[in-house]
Amino acid sequence: MSLKKLGVFAAILATTACASTPGPGGTWVRLGESTVTDRLEGDRIIVGAARGQFREIKLRVDRASVDFYDVIVHLGNGTREQVSIRRTINAGSETRNIDLGGRRTIRAVEFLYDANTLVGRQARVIILGKR
């Protein structure tokens, strides 16, 4: 292998290693997802204690925009955190990071929404948690 090819290979390897290494702020983990329809509705995604503890969550939207109203995070100690989103999240975008006030076990995440979909098309909401 020539020195030039070896250099290119080393650069690609270094870039790949950096992209997969979690940064100092923690890593985002997929906690669950739900396919949502075009009417005012609510969904509940079960997470469970086996997933571990998280400091923050956020909701990612794919396929179509979704109007979010409220998000309720049910915690492992039996309490719940209600967060008012009151915002349209476009397909390919995310809500702001929702701080859970320290590392917390999440039992479930509930959300009230209205998806902006055409008949027969559905949006997908993905819940991500940051350790």
Residue, then its C-alpha position, 0 to 999 in steps of 0.5 A: m500500500s502506498l504512503k498516500k493511500l495509507g494516509v487516506f485510510a488513516a484519516i477515514l479510520a480516525t473520522t469514523a472512530c470520532a463519529s462513534t465515540p460519545g462526547p463528554g455530554g453523554t449519548w442519546v439512546r432510542l427509548g421507543e417510537s410510535t406511529v401517529t395519525d391525523r387526529l387529536e390523540g395521545d400516545r404512551i410509550i413504555v420505557g421501563a427501568a431496564r433501560g437505565q437512567f437518563r438526564e434528558i429526553k427529546l422527541r424526534v419527528d419523521r415523515a410528517s409534522v406533528d403539533f405537540y401539546d403536552v408531554i408527561v414523563h412517568l418516572g421510576n419513583g412514581t412521580r411524573e413531570q409534565v412539560s408543555i411543548r405547544r409547538t409544531i415539530n416539522a418532519g426531520s426535526e426535534t423538540r428541545n431537550i427536556d431536562l429531567g433534573g438529574r439521572r432518572t429512571i423513566r417508566a413511560v412517556e405520554f404525549l398529546y399531539d395532532a399529526n399534520t398528515l394526509v389521509g393514509r400517511q402517518a408520522r413517526v415520533i421517536i423518543l430519545g434519552k440522554r444518559 
